[in-house]
Amino acid sequence: MLLMKLSVAIICKNEEKLIQRAVLSVQHADEIVILDTGSTDSTESVVAALNLPQVKFIKDSYVWKDDFADARNAAMDCCSGDWCLLLDADDFMTADSIPEIRAAIAAMPAARTIDCKILHEKSPDFYFYPKLIRLNAGVRMVGACHEVTSVRDAGPHAGTMILGYSENHQTDTGRVLRIMGQMYAADPANSRTLYYLGREHYYRKDDAKAIPLLEACVKCSTFLSERADAYLYLARIFWRTQRGCDARAACMNALIINANFREALLFMATLSFEHNAVRWREFAEHATNEHVLFVRNPP
């Protein structure tokens, strides 16, 4: 059996507190490429102190462009493996992930991407995302923010990534909104951009901006999981702005798309009188969350 070389590509900036955890979680990979995008702290020294021969730290060769896909592509281009795992410096892989990944890439010779299970460090939320990419197969990252692979192959997932949270995010709290705004200006009909920009405004409780973006998303998106989630965000906005009928209609649209959407079923219970709420909660108990975009712990 031909052994496939596994690379890991990490982009980072000023992550001296977290980079060790990330690197050690993938230390059994064949190659770890760390593309530094402008650190002024001791990130490089922390990595050097680990004394791992397979680590390649690249500094002063990449200029940050407010474009995560561009940075990830640059990091992948520095890798020499057959497959590449994409990792952020504030994230880490569970202990059994690298063996799982090696088994998966050996078992799926035709795959170009493989999903990982993505968990949050401080919540039970999870989803599946293509974090494993076959190199030299024409796959690129696209999207300056909330980037995704240019192709996504179906199949089983391998490995579990834990999403952490870097304190450095507080140094530029408007970064996501700024980049998403640039993406929207360049392509206002892109459903993925509409969804994520609408969600960002929802988080900030800027409902006047969130509503038209999410309404545009549900009209144009062909990705049913995304459309159902956009409807649920609309339902939550309408409910908190005392538009109960609109909230129930939006939530029902999410359930028409996916009757196994547990979070939407539970929210419909919140929107209903108790004699109906009981039944919605019963439905939720049997929901599988199949084809749900993000499996969240309902607030």
C-alpha positions as CSV (number, residue, x, y, z in Angstrom):
1,M,0.0,0.0,0.0
2,L,1.3,3.4,-1.0
3,L,1.7,5.6,2.1
4,M,0.3,9.1,1.7
5,K,2.3,11.9,3.2
6,L,0.2,14.1,5.5
7,S,1.0,17.8,5.9
8,V,-0.7,20.3,8.2
9,A,-1.0,24.0,7.2
10,I,-1.4,26.6,10.0
11,I,-1.8,30.3,9.5
12,C,-1.1,32.4,12.6
13,K,-0.4,35.9,14.0
14,N,0.6,36.6,17.5
15,E,-0.4,33.3,19.0
16,E,2.4,32.7,21.5
17,K,-0.2,31.5,24.1
18,L,-1.9,28.9,21.9
19,I,0.4,27.8,19.1
20,Q,2.1,25.1,21.2
21,R,-1.3,23.3,21.8
22,A,-2.1,23.4,18.1
23,V,1.2,22.1,17.0
24,L,1.5,19.3,19.6
25,S,-2.0,18.1,18.6
26,V,-0.7,17.3,15.1
27,Q,2.9,16.4,15.9
28,H,2.5,12.9,14.4
29,A,1.8,14.4,11.0
30,D,4.7,14.2,8.4
31,E,5.0,17.9,7.9
32,I,3.7,21.0,9.8
33,V,3.9,24.3,7.9
34,I,3.2,27.4,9.9
35,L,2.7,30.5,7.8
36,D,3.1,33.6,10.0
37,T,1.1,36.6,8.7
38,G,2.9,39.3,10.8
39,S,3.5,38.2,14.4
40,T,5.3,40.7,16.7
41,D,5.2,38.4,19.8
42,S,7.2,35.3,20.6
43,T,5.2,32.9,18.4
44,E,8.2,31.8,16.5
45,S,10.3,31.2,19.6
46,V,7.6,29.1,21.1
47,V,7.5,26.9,18.0
48,A,11.3,26.6,17.9
49,A,11.4,25.5,21.5
50,L,9.3,22.5,20.6
51,N,12.2,21.2,18.6
52,L,10.1,19.2,16.1
53,P,12.0,18.5,12.9
54,Q,8.9,18.3,10.7
55,V,7.9,21.9,11.5
56,K,8.6,24.6,9.0
57,F,8.0,28.1,10.3
58,I,7.6,30.7,7.5
59,K,8.0,34.3,8.4
60,D,8.2,37.6,6.5
61,S,7.2,36.1,3.2
62,Y,3.4,36.7,3.3
63,V,1.6,40.0,3.5
64,W,-1.9,39.8,5.1
65,K,-4.6,40.9,2.6
66,D,-7.8,40.6,4.7
67,D,-8.4,37.3,2.9
68,F,-8.3,34.0,4.7
69,A,-8.6,31.9,1.6
70,D,-5.6,33.6,0.1
71,A,-3.5,33.0,3.2
72,R,-4.6,29.3,3.4
73,N,-3.8,28.7,-0.2
74,A,-0.3,30.3,0.3
75,A,0.2,28.0,3.3
76,M,-0.9,24.9,1.3
77,D,1.5,25.9,-1.6
78,C,4.4,25.6,0.9
79,C,3.4,22.0,1.8
80,S,5.0,18.9,0.2
81,G,2.6,16.2,1.3
82,D,-0.1,14.3,-0.6
83,W,-2.8,15.6,1.7
84,C,-3.1,18.7,3.8
85,L,-5.0,19.4,7.1
86,L,-6.0,23.0,7.6
87,L,-5.7,24.2,11.2
88,D,-5.8,27.5,13.0
89,A,-3.4,28.4,15.8
90,D,-6.2,28.6,18.4
91,D,-7.7,25.2,17.4
92,F,-6.4,21.7,18.0
93,M,-7.1,18.1,17.1
94,T,-8.2,15.4,19.4
95,A,-5.7,12.6,20.3
96,D,-7.0,10.0,17.9
97,S,-7.4,12.3,14.9
98,I,-4.2,11.8,13.0
99,P,-4.5,8.0,12.9
100,E,-8.2,8.4,11.8
101,I,-7.1,10.8,9.1
102,R,-4.3,8.5,7.9
103,A,-6.8,5.6,7.6
104,A,-9.3,7.8,5.8
105,I,-6.9,9.1,3.1
106,A,-5.7,5.6,2.5
107,A,-9.3,4.2,2.2
108,M,-10.5,7.0,-0.1
109,P,-8.0,7.1,-3.0
110,A,-10.4,9.1,-5.3
111,A,-11.4,11.8,-2.7
112,R,-10.2,15.3,-3.1
113,T,-11.6,16.6,0.2
114,I,-12.6,14.9,3.5
115,D,-14.7,16.5,6.2
116,C,-13.6,16.7,9.8
117,K,-16.0,16.9,12.7
118,I,-15.7,20.4,14.2
119,L,-16.5,20.9,17.9
120,H,-16.5,24.1,19.9
121,E,-14.2,24.2,23.0
122,K,-16.8,25.9,25.2
123,S,-20.2,24.6,23.8
124,P,-21.7,21.4,22.5
125,D,-22.2,22.9,19.0
126,F,-20.7,20.9,16.1
127,Y,-20.7,20.7,12.3
128,F,-18.8,19.0,9.5
129,Y,-16.4,20.9,7.3
130,P,-13.8,20.0,4.6
131,K,-10.5,20.5,6.5
132,L,-8.6,17.8,4.6
133,I,-7.5,18.6,1.1
134,R,-5.7,16.5,-1.4
135,L,-2.8,18.6,-2.7
136,N,-2.1,19.0,-6.4
137,A,-5.7,18.0,-7.2
138,G,-7.0,21.4,-8.2
139,V,-8.7,22.2,-4.9
140,R,-8.4,25.7,-3.6
141,M,-9.9,27.7,-0.8
142,V,-12.3,30.4,-1.9
143,G,-13.9,33.2,0.0
144,A,-12.0,35.9,1.9
145,C,-13.9,35.0,5.1
146,H,-15.8,31.9,6.1
147,E,-13.7,30.3,3.3
148,V,-14.5,26.9,1.9
149,T,-13.0,24.5,-0.6
150,S,-13.7,25.0,-4.3
151,V,-15.0,21.4,-4.4
152,R,-16.4,19.2,-1.7
153,D,-16.6,15.4,-2.0
154,A,-19.2,13.5,-0.1
155,G,-18.1,10.7,2.2
156,P,-17.4,9.8,5.8
157,H,-15.6,12.3,8.0
158,A,-12.2,11.7,9.8
159,G,-10.7,13.4,12.7
160,T,-12.1,15.9,15.3
161,M,-11.1,19.5,15.5
162,I,-11.7,21.6,18.6
163,L,-12.3,25.2,17.9
164,G,-10.7,27.5,20.5
165,Y,-10.8,31.2,20.8
166,S,-7.8,33.5,20.7
167,E,-7.7,36.7,22.8
168,N,-6.2,38.3,19.7
169,H,-9.6,38.4,18.1
170,Q,-10.4,41.3,20.4
171,T,-7.7,43.4,18.7
172,D,-9.8,43.6,15.6
173,T,-13.4,42.9,16.5
174,G,-14.7,44.3,13.3
175,R,-12.6,42.1,11.0
176,V,-15.3,39.6,10.0
177,L,-17.8,42.3,9.4
178,R,-15.3,44.3,7.4
179,I,-14.3,41.4,5.2
180,M,-17.8,40.2,4.7
181,G,-18.8,43.7,3.7
182,Q,-16.1,43.7,1.0
183,M,-17.3,40.4,-0.3
184,Y,-20.9,41.6,-0.4
185,A,-19.8,44.7,-2.4
186,A,-18.0,42.6,-4.9
187,D,-20.8,40.0,-5.3
188,P,-24.1,41.0,-3.7
189,A,-25.9,37.9,-5.1
190,N,-23.7,35.3,-3.5
191,S,-26.0,33.3,-1.1
192,R,-23.1,32.2,1.2
193,T,-22.0,35.9,1.6
194,L,-25.6,36.9,2.2
195,Y,-26.0,34.2,4.9
196,Y,-22.8,35.0,6.8
197,L,-23.1,38.7,6.6
198,G,-26.7,38.5,7.7
199,R,-25.7,36.3,10.6
200,E,-23.0,38.7,11.6
201,H,-25.5,41.5,11.8
202,Y,-27.8,39.2,13.8
203,Y,-25.1,38.6,16.3
204,R,-24.7,42.4,16.7
205,K,-28.5,42.8,16.9
206,D,-28.5,45.1,13.9
207,D,-31.8,43.7,12.7
208,A,-32.4,46.4,10.1
209,K,-29.4,45.2,8.2
210,A,-29.7,41.5,9.0
211,I,-33.3,41.0,7.7
212,P,-32.8,42.1,4.1
213,L,-29.6,40.0,3.8
214,L,-31.2,36.9,5.2
215,E,-34.4,37.4,3.1
216,A,-32.2,37.7,0.0
217,C,-30.4,34.5,1.0
218,V,-33.5,32.4,1.3
219,K,-34.7,33.6,-2.1
220,C,-31.5,32.7,-4.0
221,S,-29.7,29.9,-2.0
222,T,-29.8,26.5,-3.6
223,F,-28.1,25.0,-0.6
224,L,-31.1,23.7,1.5
225,S,-29.2,23.5,4.8
226,E,-28.1,27.1,4.4
227,R,-31.6,28.3,3.5
228,A,-33.2,26.5,6.4
229,D,-30.7,28.1,8.8
230,A,-31.3,31.5,7.3
231,Y,-35.0,31.1,7.9
232,L,-34.3,30.2,11.5
233,Y,-32.3,33.3,12.0
234,L,-35.1,35.3,10.5
235,A,-37.5,33.7,12.9
236,R,-35.4,34.6,15.9
237,I,-35.1,38.2,14.7
238,F,-38.9,38.5,14.1
239,W,-39.6,37.0,17.6
240,R,-37.3,39.4,19.4
241,T,-38.8,42.3,17.5
242,Q,-42.3,41.3,18.5
243,R,-43.4,40.0,15.0
244,G,-44.8,36.7,16.2
245,C,-46.7,35.7,13.0
246,D,-43.7,36.4,10.9
247,A,-41.5,34.4,13.3
248,R,-43.8,31.4,13.1
249,A,-43.9,31.6,9.3
250,A,-40.1,31.8,9.0
251,C,-39.6,29.0,11.5
252,M,-42.1,26.8,9.6
253,N,-40.3,27.5,6.3
254,A,-37.1,26.1,8.0
255,L,-39.1,23.0,9.0
256,I,-40.6,22.6,5.5
257,I,-37.0,22.4,4.2
258,N,-35.9,20.0,7.0
259,A,-38.3,18.4,9.4
260,N,-35.4,16.9,11.3
261,F,-34.1,20.4,12.3
262,R,-34.2,20.0,16.1
263,E,-33.3,23.6,16.9
264,A,-36.1,24.8,14.7
265,L,-38.6,22.4,16.2
266,L,-37.7,23.6,19.7
267,F,-38.0,27.2,18.7
268,M,-41.4,26.5,17.2
269,A,-42.4,25.3,20.6
270,T,-41.2,28.6,22.0
271,L,-43.3,30.4,19.5
272,S,-46.5,28.3,20.2
273,F,-49.2,28.1,22.9
274,E,-48.5,25.3,25.3
275,H,-51.0,22.8,23.9
276,N,-49.0,23.0,20.6
277,A,-45.6,23.5,22.2
278,V,-45.9,20.1,23.8
279,R,-46.2,18.4,20.4
280,W,-43.3,20.4,18.9
281,R,-41.1,19.3,21.7
282,E,-42.2,15.7,21.1
283,F,-41.2,16.0,17.5
284,A,-37.8,17.5,18.6
285,E,-37.1,14.5,20.7
286,H,-37.1,12.3,17.6
287,A,-35.3,14.7,15.3
288,T,-32.0,13.4,13.8
289,N,-30.5,16.8,12.7
290,E,-29.7,15.2,9.4
291,H,-28.6,17.8,6.8
292,V,-28.5,20.6,9.4
293,L,-25.9,23.2,8.7
294,F,-24.8,23.7,12.3
295,V,-25.9,21.5,15.2
296,R,-26.2,24.1,18.0
297,N,-27.3,23.9,21.6
298,P,-30.6,25.8,21.4
299,P,-30.5,29.0,23.5
